[in-house]
Amino acid sequence: SRIRVALDKKNGLKILQKAVVETINTIVDALCKKHRISKDDIYIVSVAGNTAMTYLFVGLDPYPLIKSFKERADVAKTPYWLEARDLGLNVNENADVYVLPCAGRFLGGDVVGDIITAGINFSEDPALLIDIGTNTEVVIGCREWFIGTTAPAGPAFEGWGLTHGVRAVAGAIESISIDSKTCKAIYKTIDNVKPIGICGSGYIDLLAQLFINGLIDFFGKFYRDCECPYIRRGEKGYEYIVVSANESGTGRDIVVSEEDLYNIIDSKSSVCSAISILLKKMFLSVYDIRRVFVCGAFGNYLNLNSAIAIGMIPEFPNAQITYIGNGSLGGAILTLISKEYRMEAERVAKTLATIELMLDPDFMEEYQAGFMLPGKKDLFPTWRQASRDIKPWRPS
């Protein structure tokens, strides 16, 4: 939608570039005030963003990014050096502005930042990096090579399009477990206030708990005869009551419907298919991955056990899991203070081979395989079989 505004609206590119710069200036002003420094003392700036935002910030025509999805976009894999005065940044007018290089149409400087923050570019063994969001970036690689793609996960992980989905704000349910004896939901909200809805991490926990406790089958459908008092027929079909009206901050029941579960399964299948396809391309199995890095704002709240239980992230029996938070910001920091890391960022961008997931012949097969929880046996060597022993819930 941003690219369409840049292309279709009169002076659209300039309007969006100005909006980006003004937003950055607001943040810079707040930081200067907080730390009692002068904007004139800021003499270098480092910026990391996805490819579309990089084009908008730099002022490049973004049309090549959407010209054709049947062929690769010609994206320069070199950094941009600009002057603050030309951009209108509220820093020293002679400051240099360094923009991390992009690696492809959907893999921008933010992903390059993720890679150098995680240190995959120095790893001897294959490692996996996942940056989870509306678009989920997936990279597998080591010191000598990288291959990456983007999964169109959709907005479900941010709560959009779900019956009681909300962003990660105060009152959002961020984690959920289900009492195996009563099948009642036990939840935690952001800031510990009354619940107003469920955010992405809560939905992933909820799907996992419903599956593990025998309240839904392999296709995400509620068992009709499991005798759970919290399952009922609602306006959109069968649903599970997470929070009753008298406990919620909205005065209404907070529920999850089968339609919601389908949307979450749809999103998780897309993410898992991206990982599976990259493993296939490099003739690797889940046993070959030694490190897994989870990054992005959403990744900080992700319960990895829940993500594996629903088949969003495969089992990696030999891997160490590391949460690195905002890897894009980490990459901006590293390239801000180190010439060596700027050179490394450019090497990573030029080395990173990109896969257009939607054009890959294996995509539909891998994507559809994820609709039967948790997913393919080779991706879940122990959990898939164990999950087949789960029985429909019955009161004890």
Secondary structure, DSSP 4 states (H G I P E B T S, - for coil): -HHHHHHHSTTHHHHHHHHHHHHHHHHHHHHHHHHT--GGG--EEEE---HHHHHHHHT---HHHHS-SSS------S-EEEEHHHHT-SS-TT-EEEEPPP-SSS--HHHHHHHHHHTGGG-SS-EEEEE-SSSEEEEEE-SS-EEEEEE---GGGGTTTSTTB--S-TTEEEEEEE-TTT--EEEEEGGG----EE-HHHHHHHHHHHHHTTSB-TTSPBPTTS--TTEEEETTEEEEEEE-TTTSSSSS-EEEEHHHHHHHHHHHHHHHHHHHHHHHHTT--TTT--EEEEESTGGGG--HHHHHHTTSS---TTPEEEEEE-HHHHHHHHHHH-HHHHHHHHHHHHHEEEE-GGG-TTHHHHHHHTTSSS--TTTSTTHHHHHTTPPPP---
